[in-house]
Amino acid sequence: MEHVKTHEELCIKIRLEESKCNGQTYLIISDTFLLKPYEIVHNLLSKGITKKNQIILAGQHKYGMDELAFLKRNNIQFVPSHKILHNTIPKCDTVVIDTNCLDYAVLRNNNPGGLQLNELQKIVPLHKKMYVLGNDKEYSLLTLHLNV
């Protein structure tokens, strides 16, 4: 599990991965779709680093109709947070965990409705390559509780 602090740093790491092995699939777990100009999904697509079919978004519990329309229009896979709990996650090469996906009970600066650490624990053992997007404290919390 590798720590990244910014969307730009993560974008650089994924660009490097793609240069070594083109066509990887990325499961991005976050509370939103990360489609704003400074966010990772927007950057991966707008800079041509990945194709739409290489991205799987999961864990979202805050989104609008326009975002859902964008995903549908662009055939981007989306796994709502409740489906993660039933292990219905598509196979992927790399997992990105945005610490914003965690519930308020886990990280007080997050919103209610996110994932608990035990729910995230079900996903972690299934994947070898992982990035955690968040600050040092959040990364330490995840590595401590996820036993990685």
C-alpha positions as CSV (number, residue, x, y, z in Angstrom):
1,M,0.0,0.0,0.0
2,E,1.6,3.3,-1.1
3,H,0.8,6.7,0.3
4,V,0.0,9.7,-2.0
5,K,-0.9,13.1,-0.6
6,T,-2.3,14.9,-3.7
7,H,-4.4,14.1,-6.8
8,E,-1.5,15.4,-8.9
9,E,1.0,13.0,-7.3
10,L,-1.4,10.1,-7.8
11,C,-1.9,11.1,-11.4
12,I,1.9,11.0,-12.0
13,K,2.2,7.6,-10.4
14,I,-0.7,6.2,-12.6
15,R,0.9,7.8,-15.7
16,L,4.1,5.9,-14.8
17,E,2.2,2.6,-14.3
18,E,0.5,3.1,-17.7
19,S,3.9,3.7,-19.4
20,K,5.1,0.4,-18.1
21,C,2.0,-1.7,-18.6
22,N,-0.6,0.0,-20.7
23,G,-4.3,-0.9,-20.1
24,Q,-4.4,-1.4,-16.4
25,T,-7.8,-1.1,-14.7
26,Y,-8.2,1.2,-11.7
27,L,-10.8,0.8,-8.9
28,I,-11.1,4.2,-7.3
29,I,-12.9,4.2,-4.0
30,S,-14.1,7.6,-2.8
31,D,-17.2,9.4,-1.5
32,T,-17.6,11.4,-4.7
33,F,-16.8,10.7,-8.4
34,L,-13.7,13.1,-8.3
35,L,-14.7,14.8,-11.6
36,K,-13.7,18.4,-10.7
37,P,-10.8,19.8,-12.7
38,Y,-8.2,19.3,-9.9
39,E,-9.4,15.8,-9.0
40,I,-7.9,12.4,-10.1
41,V,-10.6,11.0,-12.3
42,H,-10.9,14.3,-14.3
43,N,-7.1,14.4,-14.7
44,L,-6.8,10.8,-15.8
45,L,-9.4,11.3,-18.5
46,S,-8.7,14.8,-19.7
47,K,-4.9,14.2,-19.9
48,G,-5.4,11.0,-21.8
49,I,-3.6,8.9,-19.2
50,T,-6.3,6.3,-19.1
51,K,-9.3,5.4,-21.2
52,K,-12.8,5.5,-19.7
53,N,-13.1,1.7,-19.7
54,Q,-10.0,1.5,-17.4
55,I,-11.7,3.3,-14.5
56,I,-14.1,1.7,-12.1
57,L,-15.6,4.1,-9.5
58,A,-16.8,2.7,-6.2
59,G,-18.0,3.7,-2.7
60,Q,-19.7,6.9,-3.7
61,H,-22.6,8.1,-1.5
62,K,-22.7,11.8,-2.5
63,Y,-23.4,12.6,-6.1
64,G,-25.8,14.5,-8.4
65,M,-27.8,13.7,-11.4
66,D,-25.4,15.4,-13.7
67,E,-22.5,13.2,-12.5
68,L,-24.6,10.1,-13.0
69,A,-25.5,11.3,-16.5
70,F,-21.7,11.8,-17.2
71,L,-20.9,8.3,-16.1
72,K,-23.7,6.8,-18.1
73,R,-22.9,8.8,-21.2
74,N,-19.2,7.8,-21.0
75,N,-19.8,4.1,-20.0
76,I,-17.8,4.4,-16.8
77,Q,-18.5,1.6,-14.3
78,F,-19.9,2.7,-11.0
79,V,-20.3,0.5,-7.9
80,P,-22.3,2.2,-5.1
81,S,-21.1,1.8,-1.5
82,H,-23.8,-0.7,-0.6
83,K,-22.6,-3.1,-3.3
84,I,-19.0,-3.0,-2.0
85,L,-20.3,-4.6,1.2
86,H,-21.6,-7.6,-0.8
87,N,-18.2,-8.2,-2.6
88,T,-19.6,-7.3,-6.0
89,I,-16.5,-5.4,-7.0
90,P,-15.2,-5.9,-10.6
91,K,-11.7,-7.3,-11.0
92,C,-9.0,-4.7,-11.3
93,D,-5.2,-4.2,-11.3
94,T,-4.9,-1.3,-8.9
95,V,-7.0,0.1,-6.1
96,V,-7.0,3.8,-5.1
97,I,-8.5,4.5,-1.7
98,D,-9.4,8.1,-1.1
99,T,-9.7,8.5,2.7
100,N,-12.8,10.6,2.1
101,C,-14.6,7.3,1.5
102,L,-14.5,6.5,5.2
103,D,-17.4,7.3,7.5
104,Y,-17.5,10.1,10.0
105,A,-17.2,7.5,12.8
106,V,-13.7,6.6,11.4
107,L,-12.5,10.1,10.4
108,R,-14.3,13.0,12.1
109,N,-13.6,15.4,9.2
110,N,-15.6,13.1,6.8
111,N,-19.3,12.9,6.2
112,P,-21.7,10.2,7.5
113,G,-22.6,7.4,5.2
114,G,-19.1,6.2,4.3
115,L,-17.3,2.9,4.7
116,Q,-16.2,1.5,8.1
117,L,-12.7,0.1,8.4
118,N,-14.0,-3.5,8.6
119,E,-15.9,-3.0,5.3
120,L,-12.8,-1.7,3.6
121,Q,-10.9,-4.7,5.1
122,K,-12.9,-7.0,2.8
123,I,-11.5,-5.2,-0.3
124,V,-7.9,-4.8,0.7
125,P,-6.7,-8.5,0.7
126,L,-8.0,-9.0,-2.8
127,H,-5.6,-6.5,-4.4
128,K,-1.8,-6.3,-4.5
129,K,-1.3,-2.8,-5.9
130,M,-2.9,0.0,-3.8
131,Y,-2.6,3.7,-3.3
132,V,-4.1,5.7,-0.4
133,L,-4.9,9.3,-1.1
134,G,-4.9,11.3,2.1
135,N,-2.8,13.0,4.7
136,D,-0.2,11.3,6.9
137,K,-2.6,10.7,9.8
138,E,-5.2,9.1,7.6
139,Y,-2.7,6.9,5.9
140,S,-1.3,5.7,9.3
141,L,-4.8,4.9,10.5
142,L,-5.5,2.8,7.4
143,T,-2.2,0.9,7.6
144,L,-2.7,0.2,11.3
145,H,-6.2,-1.1,11.0
146,L,-6.0,-2.9,7.7
147,N,-2.9,-4.8,8.7
148,V,-0.9,-4.1,5.5
